[in-house]
Amino acid sequence: MSEPAMTDWTTGDEAVVYQRCNSCGAVQYFRRDFCAACGSNDLIQLRASGEGTVYAATLVHRAATAEAREHVPFKIVLIDAAEGFRMMAHGAGDLAIGDRVTARFARFTGRLVPYFERTSA
């Protein structure tokens, strides 16, 4: 990857960044040094729109860490992003499979994380 990494939520910026392969056109999320589809290292980084659809959802009732206890229960969702990749994130408690969603960013155990809410009609 020749270009410097764009900042995103993993570095404290309110953004989701994904990659597109210039060789085969595949998209991927999280960053890698190569395309998972074809192996090329000719990748570009792009900022996602934050729009997507809930693919799966689960409500977490048991905190994995002491810091997460204050957030229980919380929802974890798999989102099919408009750009063609799937990502795991936090989501509003009322989300269900098939809901159209938009990302915002929230603090969870002191870190900035993507948080999806149902898109307004």
C-alpha positions, 0 to 999 in steps of 0.5 A: 500500500503506497498511500498513508493510512487514512484516519478512522474510528480506530484512531479517534476520527469519526469515520469508517475507512475501507479499501478497494482493490485497483486490480480486481475491484473487491472491497474489504474492511479492516485494512490489510496490506493486500487484497483478500480476493486477489492478493494484489497490494494495489489498494485505495482507501475510501471513506464510507458513507455510514449507510447500510442495512442490518444483516444480524443483531444480538443483544449482549446481557453479559459484559466481557469486562468490568468497564463494559458492565455499565453499558449492559444490555447493548446491541452488537450488529453486523452491517452490510455497508452501502459500499459493499463490505460487512462490518461489526459495530454497536447499534441501537437496542431496537434494531432488527435484521433488515433495518436501514441504518446510519452510523454515528459515533459514540463512546464505549468503555472510553473508546470511540466506536461506530454506533448505528441507528435506524435511518429516519424515514 
